[in-house]
Amino acid sequence: GFDAVSMYSEEAKTPKIMPRAILLTLIAGGVIFLVAAYFTQLRFPDSTAFPQEAIEDSTLPEIGVQVGGPVLQAVLTAAGFAATLASWLASHASVSRMLMVMGRNNVLPRRIFGFINPKTHTPTVSIVIVGVVSLLAIAFTLEQIAAYINYGALVAFSFVNISVIAWFAIRKGLRKTPGDIVRYIVMPGIGLLLTALLWVNLDVHALIGGLIWTALGVVYLVILTRGFRRPIASFDENQPVTGVNKTLPGPRSEI
């Protein structure tokens, strides 16, 4: 989810450093994950040390109690809750901002999703809508939620690689030198192949549900563009944050 950092470009004092922030987030998160996974694997080389209910639910509390007793178990459990809350807030804010951008560009109803609270400079309506929709997750299991999230992630990963080929190799014609071929055709092509392997192993219910949702989106796009006779709105996050009828002075959105 490190790519969600890009959603906060308008909140940055120096938006040009956002690519650096994304890379630093990726590197820091990757190092933390690798170190934690390495030492956990040293202590627990296989799953036989865990009871079945811990494997089915969460092994974190069990790791805590086996390594450091009840105290470490409590610390790890509290840390897990804190990390989950932080992840939820980051996701909630980024999705709300995306809906605001779509409303601002009239992809979604502007009066609802493009509204910016004049006092808080935040898309309050979008925030509430995202919160209400998020509550629907209560009706699903963790495995089902993860499968549907994987569908969205794989769609994004696929189109990122396709976009690199389409923009650089085809539109800009950067395919004449060996370096260009490697950067703009071979590397994204490998990315597409690896993503295809994940598509093959995707949960069938998530695939069906995702395809239905995608079909609804395509139908909405056809209606919005009058059968593709109108141009598709550009998602430019560098536009000034606006309310329904006016541009807000002062700082931009402060989610």
C-alpha positions in Angstrom: 0.0 0.0 0.0 3.0 2.3 -0.1 1.6 3.7 -3.4 -1.1 5.4 -1.4 1.5 8.0 -0.4 0.9 9.6 -3.8 -2.7 10.5 -2.7 -1.2 13.0 -0.3 0.7 15.1 -2.8 -1.5 18.1 -2.2 -0.8 18.0 1.5 3.0 18.1 1.0 4.7 21.4 1.3 7.1 20.3 -1.5 5.1 18.0 -3.8 8.2 17.3 -6.0 9.7 15.1 -3.2 6.7 12.7 -3.2 8.5 10.1 -5.4 11.3 10.1 -2.9 8.8 9.7 0.0 7.2 6.7 -1.8 10.6 5.1 -2.3 11.6 5.7 1.3 8.3 4.3 2.6 8.8 1.2 0.4 12.4 0.7 1.6 11.6 1.3 5.3 8.6 -1.0 5.2 10.5 -3.6 3.3 13.4 -3.6 5.8 11.1 -3.9 8.8 9.2 -6.7 7.2 12.3 -8.7 6.2 14.0 -8.3 9.6 10.8 -9.3 11.5 10.2 -12.2 9.1 13.8 -13.4 9.4 13.9 -13.6 13.2 10.4 -15.0 13.4 11.5 -17.8 11.0 14.6 -18.5 13.1 12.5 -18.9 16.2 9.6 -20.8 14.5 10.9 -22.7 11.5 7.6 -24.4 10.9 3.9 -24.2 12.1 4.1 -27.1 14.5 4.8 -24.7 17.4 1.3 -23.1 17.1 -2.1 -24.5 18.0 -4.5 -24.8 15.1 -6.7 -21.9 16.3 -3.7 -19.6 16.3 -2.9 -20.6 12.7 -6.5 -20.0 11.6 -6.8 -16.7 13.4 -3.5 -14.9 14.2 -0.1 -16.1 15.3 1.0 -12.8 16.7 -0.3 -13.3 20.3 1.0 -16.8 20.3 4.4 -15.6 19.2 4.4 -13.1 22.0 3.5 -15.6 24.8 6.0 -18.2 23.6 8.9 -15.7 23.3 8.3 -13.3 26.1 5.4 -14.5 28.1 2.1 -12.6 28.8 3.9 -9.2 28.9 5.3 -9.4 25.4 2.0 -10.9 24.3 0.1 -7.8 25.5 2.7 -5.5 23.9 2.5 -7.2 20.5 -1.3 -7.3 20.6 -1.5 -3.6 21.4 1.1 -2.9 18.7 -1.0 -4.9 16.3 -4.1 -2.9 17.1 -2.2 0.4 16.7 -0.7 -0.7 13.4 -4.1 -1.8 12.1 -5.7 1.6 13.2 -2.9 3.5 11.4 -3.3 1.4 8.3 -7.1 2.0 8.3 -6.7 5.7 8.8 -4.2 6.0 5.9 -6.5 3.9 3.6 -9.6 5.8 4.7 -8.0 9.2 4.0 -6.5 8.2 0.7 -9.8 6.7 -0.6 -11.7 9.7 0.5 -9.3 12.0 -1.3 -9.6 9.9 -4.5 -13.4 10.2 -4.3 -13.0 13.9 -3.8 -10.8 14.2 -6.9 -13.3 12.2 -8.9 -16.1 14.5 -7.7 -14.1 17.6 -8.5 -13.6 16.3 -12.1 -17.3 15.5 -12.4 -16.7 11.7 -12.7 -18.8 11.3 -9.6 -21.6 13.7 -8.5 -19.7 16.9 -7.7 -22.1 18.3 -5.0 -21.6 15.1 -3.0 -18.1 13.9 -3.6 -16.5 17.1 -4.6 -17.6 19.0 -1.4 -14.9 20.4 0.8 -15.7 21.5 4.3 -14.9 25.2 4.5 -13.8 24.9 8.1 -11.7 21.8 8.1 -10.7 21.8 4.4 -11.5 18.1 4.2 -13.9 16.1 2.0 -16.2 15.4 4.9 -19.0 13.8 2.8 -16.6 11.4 1.1 -15.0 10.5 4.5 -18.4 9.6 5.9 -19.4 7.6 2.8 -16.1 5.6 2.9 -16.7 5.0 6.6 -20.2 3.7 6.0 -19.1 1.4 3.1 -16.2 0.2 5.3 -18.7 -1.1 7.9 -20.0 -3.5 5.3 -16.8 -5.5 5.7 -18.3 -6.9 9.0 -20.4 -9.2 6.8 -17.3 -10.8 5.2 -14.5 -13.1 6.5 -10.9 -11.9 6.5 -10.1 -14.3 3.7 -12.9 -12.9 1.5 -11.8 -9.3 2.2 -8.2 -10.2 1.3 -9.3 -11.9 -1.9 -11.3 -8.9 -3.0 -8.4 -6.5 -2.1 -6.1 -8.8 -4.2 -8.4 -8.3 -7.2 -8.1 -4.5 -7.0 -4.4 -4.7 -6.4 -3.8 -7.0 -9.4 -5.8 -4.7 -11.6 -3.7 -1.8 -10.5 -0.4 -3.7 -11.0 -1.5 -4.9 -14.4 -2.4 -1.4 -15.7 0.8 0.1 -14.2 2.9 -2.2 -16.4 0.6 -1.7 -19.4 0.8 2.0 -19.0 4.6 2.0 -19.0 4.6 0.1 -22.3 1.9 2.2 -23.8 3.3 5.6 -22.7 7.0 5.2 -23.2 7.4 2.5 -25.8 4.4 3.2 -28.0 3.4 6.8 -27.6 6.9 8.3 -27.0 8.6 5.8 -29.3 11.3 4.9 -26.7 12.1 1.5 -28.1 15.1 2.1 -30.4 18.0 1.4 -28.0 18.7 -1.7 -26.0 18.3 0.3 -22.8 14.9 1.6 -23.8 13.8 -1.9 -24.8 14.8 -3.3 -21.4 13.3 -0.4 -19.4 10.1 0.2 -21.2 9.3 -3.2 -22.7 11.1 -6.1 -21.0 10.8 -5.0 -17.4 7.1 -4.1 -17.5 6.6 -7.3 -19.6 8.1 -9.3 -16.8 5.9 -7.5 -14.4 2.9 -8.5 -16.4 3.9 -12.1 -16.5 4.4 -12.3 -12.8 1.1 -10.5 -12.2 -0.5 -13.1 -14.6 0.7 -15.9 -12.3 -1.1 -14.2 -9.4 -4.3 -13.8 -11.5 -4.3 -17.5 -12.2 -4.3 -18.2 -8.4 -6.9 -15.6 -7.5 -9.9 -16.8 -5.6 -12.7 -17.6 -8.1 -15.4 -15.7 -6.0 -13.2 -12.6 -5.8 -12.6 -12.9 -9.6 -16.3 -13.1 -10.3 -17.2 -10.3 -7.9 -14.4 -8.1 -9.2 -15.5 -8.7 -12.9 -19.1 -7.8 -12.0 -17.9 -4.6 -10.3 -15.6 -3.8 -13.3 -18.5 -4.3 -15.7 -20.6 -1.9 -13.7 -17.7 0.6 -13.9 -17.4 0.2 -17.6 -21.2 0.7 -18.1 -21.0 3.9 -15.9 -18.1 5.1 -18.0 -20.0 4.6 -21.2 -22.9 6.6 -19.8 -20.6 9.3 -18.5 -18.8 9.8 -21.8 -22.0 9.3 -23.9 -20.6 6.2 -25.6 -17.0 7.5 -25.4 -18.0 10.5 -27.5 -16.8 12.8 -24.6 -13.2 12.8 -23.3 -12.5 11.0 -20.1 -11.7 13.3 -17.2 -8.1 13.6 -16.3 -7.3 12.9 -12.6 -5.0 15.9 -11.9 -4.3 16.1 -8.2 -2.4 19.4 -8.7 -5.6 21.4 -9.2 -6.6 23.7 -6.4 -9.0 22.1 -3.9 -12.4 23.6 -4.4 -15.8 23.5 -2.8 -19.0 23.2 -4.7 -19.1 26.7 -5.9 -15.8 28.3 -4.9 -12.1 27.8 -4.4 -11.0 27.7 -0.8 -8.3 30.2 0.2 -5.3 29.2 2.3 -3.9 25.7 2.7 -5.2 22.9 0.6 -7.0 19.8 1.9 -5.7 18.7 5.3 -6.9 15.1 5.6 
